[in-house]
Amino acid sequence: MTESAIQNVAVCGAGVFGLNHLRIYRALQQSGSPVRLAAIIETDVLRAGKLEQEWGVSVYRSVEACLADCRTGKLHLDAASVCVPTNGHFQAASAFLAAGIDVLVEKPLAASLEEATRLIELAEQHQRILQVGHLERFNPAVTATRGLLNGPMFFEAHRLSVFSPRSLDVDVVLDLMIHDLDIVLTLVQSPVSQVHAVGLPILSRKVDIANVRVEFESGCVANFTASRVSTERVRKLRFFQPHEYVSIDYARQDLLVINVAAKTALASAEAMAAGLSMQKPQIPQGEPLRLEIESFLECVRTRQRPEVSGEDGRAALELALKINAAIAEHSIRAGLDRYSS
Ligand SMILES: NC(=O)c1ccc[n+]([C@@H]2O[C@H](COP(=O)([O-])OP(=O)(O)OC[C@H]3O[C@@H](n4cnc5c(N)ncnc54)[C@H](O)[C@@H]3O)[C@@H](O)[C@H]2O)c1
């Protein structure tokens, strides 16, 4: 393989999730994919100290230092994963894009719509790939639903996690619920007409648990529950469409489809039971993050539009911010703001 066919990548932010990106780039490199882990950027002194030995690549303490080496030709980068906390996404991603480097930025795309819009503009201006890390799009159970869609009208999403002191720079809507918002927006393909929401801070200073009802112009309704203070881990999305119920378990990567033949739908209980069919399609398992990174590298190679584009990331962020505004309004209406310090 020629040197120029190999994609040199960097991971910016080697915290809990950045380590997953590092693991996958390294695994792809070791399995013969044309990719090379070329650099890590990590601001934490203690963490940075151990990374060089562990990963055998140059470790930089800032994006600027890394890009300075790119300018002098000491380092060559084609692409970078941005895995710093959300509040730092814009600064890191914009610097890479402006330097001509393709970017996979973790979800949510940015901390504000203005930043998200600016990132999309920068990617366009510099003709760069900008992909957003909504990894559930690559979950095999989600991709298997593509051929099943037939005008879904009602969604129920549950995403519950046990508390961990991570991602506390954002609330549970931007931390967890945004995964389901992105999936439902993709499946519904209709503008949002109304948002009703309630959310409460429980263990952190930001909203830790939220329940939301979103209505779409098509008439579809979606209920979302997300919690990061649960006693169990749940990752489920269920939807109903004419004569059909589809249940996705993101964690188990399985799919259950129950349908009732149209002509038996209004018949007697016996006829309905006889007309029911239940299927559990065989789904080849795969790690969503690996599939996401492989898809990103393919876009870097072919210059195709990414599966999860900057615009998709912006749309999910826009809905998440609307939900947060509805939560704030509800909190004032219900007098809950008197409990916040
Ligand atoms: N796709 C998913 O399912 C998923 C899951 C978890 C986290 N995430 C996202 O990944 C991102 C990181 O989350 P995390 O849980 O790994 O956080 P973390 O706090 O564990 O790690 C962040 C790391 O970035 C470093 N850092 C901060 N600013 C930096 C900068 N300017 N340059 C270089 N390094 C910097 C920190 O020192 C830390 O090591 C967040 O955006 C989060 O939303 C995505």
Ligand as a Chemical Component Dictionary entry (heavy atoms), coordinates in Angstrom:
data_LIG
# 
_chem_comp.id                   LIG 
_chem_comp.type                 NON-POLYMER 
_chem_comp.pdbx_formal_charge   0 
_chem_comp.three_letter_code    LIG 
# 
loop_
_chem_comp_atom.comp_id 
_chem_comp_atom.atom_id 
_chem_comp_atom.alt_atom_id 
_chem_comp_atom.type_symbol 
_chem_comp_atom.charge 
_chem_comp_atom.model_Cartn_x 
_chem_comp_atom.model_Cartn_y 
_chem_comp_atom.model_Cartn_z 
_chem_comp_atom.pdbx_ordinal 
LIG N1  N1  N 0  -21.392 8.627  21.335 1  
LIG C1  C1  C 0  -21.570 8.239  22.574 2  
LIG O1  O1  O 0  -22.291 7.301  22.854 3  
LIG C2  C2  C 0  -20.833 8.958  23.672 4  
LIG C3  C3  C 0  -20.698 8.351  24.933 5  
LIG C4  C4  C 0  -19.978 9.047  25.899 6  
LIG C5  C5  C 0  -19.463 10.297 25.620 7  
LIG N2  N2  N 1  -19.656 10.847 24.393 8  
LIG C6  C6  C 0  -19.155 12.186 24.085 9  
LIG O2  O2  O 0  -17.732 12.160 24.086 10 
LIG C7  C7  C 0  -17.224 13.399 24.562 11 
LIG C8  C8  C 0  -16.247 13.114 25.704 12 
LIG O3  O3  O 0  -16.917 12.459 26.746 13 
LIG P1  P1  P 0  -16.102 11.612 27.841 14 
LIG O4  O4  O 0  -17.121 10.937 28.651 15 
LIG O5  O5  O -1 -15.017 10.835 27.219 16 
LIG O6  O6  O 0  -15.460 12.796 28.694 17 
LIG P2  P2  P 0  -14.146 12.743 29.592 18 
LIG O7  O7  O 0  -14.262 13.892 30.518 19 
LIG O8  O8  O 0  -13.956 11.372 30.154 20 
LIG O9  O9  O 0  -12.962 12.990 28.551 21 
LIG C9  C9  C 0  -12.707 14.215 27.934 22 
LIG C10 C10 C 0  -11.191 14.332 27.766 23 
LIG O10 O10 O 0  -10.899 15.467 26.967 24 
LIG C11 C11 C 0  -9.759  16.148 27.529 25 
LIG N3  N3  N 0  -9.814  17.530 27.043 26 
LIG C12 C12 C 0  -10.602 18.554 27.466 27 
LIG N4  N4  N 0  -10.403 19.658 26.699 28 
LIG C13 C13 C 0  -9.457  19.316 25.769 29 
LIG C14 C14 C 0  -8.858  20.005 24.670 30 
LIG N5  N5  N 0  -9.182  21.259 24.378 31 
LIG N6  N6  N 0  -7.937  19.340 23.941 32 
LIG C15 C15 C 0  -7.604  18.046 24.210 33 
LIG N7  N7  N 0  -8.143  17.345 25.247 34 
LIG C16 C16 C 0  -9.067  17.957 26.001 35 
LIG C17 C17 C 0  -9.951  15.987 29.010 36 
LIG O11 O11 O 0  -8.739  16.184 29.731 37 
LIG C18 C18 C 0  -10.447 14.532 29.091 38 
LIG O12 O12 O 0  -9.365  13.625 29.161 39 
LIG C19 C19 C 0  -18.442 14.239 24.963 40 
LIG O13 O13 O 0  -18.781 15.082 23.911 41 
LIG C20 C20 C 0  -19.558 13.216 25.134 42 
LIG O14 O14 O 0  -20.840 13.732 24.851 43 
LIG C21 C21 C 0  -20.304 10.198 23.413 44 
# 
loop_
_chem_comp_bond.comp_id 
_chem_comp_bond.atom_id_1 
_chem_comp_bond.atom_id_2 
_chem_comp_bond.value_order 
_chem_comp_bond.pdbx_ordinal 
LIG N1  C1  SING 1  
LIG C1  O1  DOUB 2  
LIG C1  C2  SING 3  
LIG C2  C3  SING 4  
LIG C2  C21 DOUB 5  
LIG C3  C4  DOUB 6  
LIG C4  C5  SING 7  
LIG C5  N2  DOUB 8  
LIG N2  C6  SING 9  
LIG N2  C21 SING 10 
LIG C6  O2  SING 11 
LIG C6  C20 SING 12 
LIG O2  C7  SING 13 
LIG C7  C8  SING 14 
LIG C7  C19 SING 15 
LIG C8  O3  SING 16 
LIG O3  P1  SING 17 
LIG P1  O4  DOUB 18 
LIG P1  O5  SING 19 
LIG P1  O6  SING 20 
LIG O6  P2  SING 21 
LIG P2  O7  DOUB 22 
LIG P2  O8  SING 23 
LIG P2  O9  SING 24 
LIG O9  C9  SING 25 
LIG C9  C10 SING 26 
LIG C10 O10 SING 27 
LIG C10 C18 SING 28 
LIG O10 C11 SING 29 
LIG C11 N3  SING 30 
LIG C11 C17 SING 31 
LIG N3  C12 SING 32 
LIG N3  C16 SING 33 
LIG C12 N4  DOUB 34 
LIG N4  C13 SING 35 
LIG C13 C14 SING 36 
LIG C13 C16 DOUB 37 
LIG C14 N5  SING 38 
LIG C14 N6  DOUB 39 
LIG N6  C15 SING 40 
LIG C15 N7  DOUB 41 
LIG N7  C16 SING 42 
LIG C17 O11 SING 43 
LIG C17 C18 SING 44 
LIG C18 O12 SING 45 
LIG C19 O13 SING 46 
LIG C19 C20 SING 47 
LIG C20 O14 SING 48 
# 
